[in-house]
Amino acid sequence: MKVLVTGATGFVGSHLLDLLLTRPEVEIHATRRWSSRMRLVGHIPGIEERISWHLCDLTDPYSVEDVVAAVKPSSIFHLGAQSFVSPSWSAPEAYFRTNVLGTLHLLESVRRIGLDDTRILLPGSGEEYGDVPEDELPINTRTELRPVNPYAVSKVAQDLLGYEHNQTYGLQVVRLRAFNHEGPRRDRVFALPSFAFQIARIEKDLAPPVVKVGNLEALRNWTDVRDMVRAYDLAIQHCPPGELFLLGSDELLTVGECLEHMLALSTRGDEIQVETDPALVRPTEPRRLVADVLPFRKLTGWKPEIPFQDTIRDTLEYWRNQV
């Protein structure tokens, strides 16, 4: 079985590679840009021998089609994306080039080459639902989309392109919306890794005992990234193409509660102060992203195996090692 992973050098991609490498029947192909950092996949022994790497830029249709034609994969995990929300307000076109046009280039390449049986996983985001009123929770696949940032709008467009190509051309597009997932290797521009990075610096006396934060009131479903990639793998095997599924755990915490758990693990947690930095507060932010994930679980049998408290501990330990 030939599997192609776009965005393989990123946070989720690196964990998906870890999972795929446990399956000897899988021939792994992965894309990287000429400028891609390989830091997150550097732990893989014999990485060049075990994974076939292809230079590819999703914003270039010729580049994408060359890779798809060369590999002719049976499955594609499309993880290549601009995923950090905050910069999308200042660079919306960059998000649309990668998330929308990049997806269009991939879908069109599969269509033109005639890979009718190739399954394509398109993971979206809970951010697509925006600020959902409390009386409409939990979010389900029929909940109205109210995206409140350019990133979320680009992910809505990506998902609808997948739906359209399934309906028009019969492409085997598996549509998901994955709610918050965290773990080691996530970039420190995101909230939880940022907390871990700051705490690790404080513990080593590299910074004063103050953690700068944005909005701590946002309520989320939280899933460990290692559980999430297992869900992706099950989804591409079992989910009916064209249908939409929501992915996440039952772990409901505010961002502030996650920070409290992390501070409790710190050797200096009692003396660390928490300060709001206006620069870290988004112009608009969904207050509650809580999903109904039972349909996916019933279909695939998936359930989280890693308690989120372990995810928080592993994230802190990762950044201790980085610092």
N, C-alpha and C positions, 0 to 999 in steps of 0.2 A: 504494500500500500504506500503510495507516494503522497506525502503531506507537504504543503507549502504554507509557511508562516510568514506573513508580513509583519513588520514591527517587531521582529524577533529579538532585537537587542534592547528592547524596552523593559519596563517593570513587569508587566503581565507576560510579555513574550518570553522573557528569560525563565519564568516559572513554568510556562507551557513546555518549553524545550526540556526542562528537567523531567516533566511527566512523560513526554514522548520518548525520551531516551531510555525509559524503563520498558519500552515495548519493542523487542527485537524485530518484529515483523514490519515495523514502520521505517520507510526510507524518508529521511527528513531533509527538506529543502527550506532555506530561510533567506529572506531578503535583508539587505543592509544598504544604506547609502554610503557613498565614498567617504563621507565625513562622520559616519556613525561611530560612537564610542562603544568599545567592546567590553567595558568594565563590568557590566552586569552579567555577562556570560563567560567571563574569564575563569570562573571556577570549574567549567566543564572540562574534564580531562580529554585530551585528543580531540579538541573541538573541531579542528579543520578536517579530521578524518571521519568523524561521526556525523557531521552536518555538512551538507553541500550549500555553500553560501553563494548568493547571486547579488551583484550590485544592481540596485533598482531605486528609482525615484518615482513615487506614486504620482507625482504631479506631471510626469512625462509619459504620455500614452504609449510611445514607442518602447520606452524602457520596460513598462509593465507587460506589454504584449510579448516582448522578446523572452521574458522570464517564463510567462505562462506557456508559451509555445515550446520552450526548451524542456520544461518539467512535465507538462501535461498531468497535473496532479489529480488524484482522486478526491482529495479534500483540501480546502483552503481555509485557514484561520486568518481572517483579515483583522489584524490587531494594529496595523500601522495607522496612527492618528495623532493629531494635536489634541492633548487631553487635559491640560491644565486650564481651568476655567478663567482665572483672572486676566491673563493677557489677551483673551479673546475680544475684550472691549477695545483695546488699542490696536489690535491687528486682526480684525475680523476676516479680511480677505485671505490671509494666510491659513486660517482655520477652514475656510470654504475650499481653498485649493486642495488641501490635503484630505480633509474629511469627506467632502462631496465629490470634487473632481477625481480625487484618487480612487474613490470607490467606483465611480462611473467608469474610469479607465480599466479597473479590474473586471467589472461585470461585462463590459463590452469586449474585452479580450477573451474571456471565457466564451462569450456568445459567438464571436467571429471565428474562433478556432474550432468551435463545434463540440465543446466538452459538455455534452448534455447531461452526463451522469455525475459530474463533479459537484460535490457539496461545498457550499460557501457559507461560512459562519460570519454573520455581521453582528457583533456585539454593540449594542447601544448603551444608553445611560439613563439612570433614574432622573438625571437633570432635565430630561426632555419634558417631564411633567410640570416642572416649575413649582410655583407656590400653591399647593393643593389645599383647599379648605378642609378643616378638621373633620367636618361631617361627611366628607367624601373618602375618608380613609377606611381600610387600606386601599392603596392604588391598585387597580387592575388594568387589564388590557383595553378596557372601554373607557377608562378615565380620560377626560379631556386634556389635551396637550396645551400647556401654557408656558413655553420656554421663556426664561427671563435673562438669558445671556447668549451671545453669538455662538459660543461652543455648543450649547444645547440645540439651537436652531440648526446648526450644521449636522448634528447627530440625527435630528428628525428627518432632514433631507436625505441623509445617508440611508436611513431605514426605509423611507418611502421609495427610494431608488431600487432597493433590494426587492420590495414588494412588487413594484411595477415590473421589474425584469422577470420576476417569478410569474406574474399574471400574463405578461405579454409574450415572453419567449420560453417560458417553462423552465427557467434556470432554477437549480436546486438550492435556493437561498434559505438559510436558517436564520430567523430573526429573533434576537434577544434584546432585553434591556436589563443590564446588570447594575444592581444598586451597589452602594459603596463597598469596596474591597481594599484591604490594606495588608501590609506585611513588610518583611525585610526587602531591601533594594529599592523601595520607592523613593523618588527624589524629594529632597527636603523643602521644595517649594510648596508641597502639600501640607495640610495641617498637622496630622499626627507625626509624620517624619520630621517636620519642623520642630515640634515639641521635643522629640527624642534627640535631635541634633543639639538643641539649646541646652537640654538637661545634661547631655554627655559633656559638653564644653564646660558647664558649671562644675560638674563633678571633678574635672581635671584642672580646675582653677584657671580656665582660659577665658572666663566671662563672669561678670557679676551675677549674683543669684536672682535673676529676673527672667521670666519667660514671657516673651511678647506674643500676643494672640490676637486673632480677629474675633468673629462672632462665635461664642461658645454655646449658644442656645439651640443651634440646628439639631434636629432629631433625625437619626438615620438608621436603616438596616445596615449592620456591619458584618462582613464576611472576610475570612482569611483568604488571601489571594491563592493560596495553594488548594483550598477547597473550590475556589471559583474556577480555576483552570480544569479541575476534574469535572465541574459542571459543563464547561465548554466542550470538553471531550465527549461527554455523554450526549450533549445537545446535538452535536454534528452527526452522531450516530443514530439518534432516535427521534428527534423532533421533526414533525411533518414540515416540509418546505413551504414557505409562504405564511405559516402561522406565527404568531408572536407569543413569546413567553417571557416572564419576569423572573429574574434570578436574585436570590439573596437569602440571608439567614433570618432567624427570629430574634437575633440579638439587637435590641433597640436601646440605643444610648445617645445622649447628646454629645456633642464634641467636648463640652466641658467635663462630662463624666469620664470620657476617655482620658482626658488630661489628668483627672484625679487619680485614675488607676495607674497612670504612668508615674506620677509624682510619688505614689505610695511605694513604687519599686525603686525609687532613687535613694541613694545613700545620703542625699542632702535635701530630700523632699520637704522636710519640716521647715527649712529656712528659705525655700524658694518662693519668691513673690510672683504673682501673675498680673501683667499689665496689658491693657488693650492698646494696640497700635492702630490708629485710624487708617494707616496705609494697608493694613491687612483685612480691613472690613470691605466686603464687596458692595457695589452700588445696589444690587438686588441679589437676594439669596432665598432659595426655597427653605421655609421653616421646617417642613416635615416631609421627608421622603421615606414612606413606610409602605412596603409592597405586599401584595398577596402572592406568595410564591408557591402555594400548594399545587396548582396545576402542573408545574414543571416537576415537582417532587413525585407526584402521582404517576406521571408518565415515565420518568427515568429511574426512580428509586434513590435519587441523590439526596443526601443530607449532609450538613456540615459536620466535620470530624474534629476540627481544631477550635477549642474555646477561644473567644475573642480576647480574653485576658492573656492567653498565651501569645496571641498575635501582637498585643501591645508590648509584652515582655520581649519578644523576638525583635520587634522594631527598635526598641530601646537598645538592646544588645548589639544589633547591627550598627547603629550609629555610634555606640561606644567604641566599637572596633574601627570604624571609619575615622573618628576623631583621634 
